Amino acid sequence: MTDEAGLEALCDASDVEEDTPVRAELRGEAYAVFLVEGRFYVTQDLCTHGPGSLSEGFVEGSEIECPFHQGKFDIRTGAPAAAPCTEPLRTWPAQVVDGKVCIDPAKGRRAA
């Protein structure tokens, strides 16, 4: 059984499609919500290299390309995947609860 304490909804799961991220806001923070091979992933929306919004980027497989400078990140881990990105993204474990993609905002982490 999943402990749902601390989970907050970001968006409807039905709004997120493969290859089309969704930008969601929660308490003034922006998140990018992805669907990769049937699984939901959540990262910070702002690129760690510049002012690009990752939810406006190009998804290829499990990578997101920033629209600002074409650097890439692994959606699943937040790890940088192509220059000029060197700093990992924050990511949050995502769960679907009652048709909503949810996270616990306190459980964000960065790839090692």
Phi, psi and omega in degrees: 000137182274134174280112184266006179296133178088351181283139177229142183283137175259317183193170174287135178301327181290345179280345185257126179241156174306138177070005179226091180292160179237136175271132179228147178240142179214118180050044176082358178258142179256136180235153172249128181250128184237155171236114182235118179050044176081003182240141180271142177225147179230130175232170170297149181278328183279127177300147179280352182258335183194192187276021181284142175266114184294334178290349176259005183277181182257123179267130174225108184065240180253020179242147174246132177259125179293133180287347183279315185222008177066017170290162183230155176227151171282118182299324186289328185241340186085358182292142175297139183240345178202143179299150012269012180287130177230337181264129181292158175278156167282141178230158178227138173296131182255143174226147174260122180231120180053040177080007180246141172279122186236151173222164167258108184305335181282352185254027175290150181211163176246145177297149180283000000 
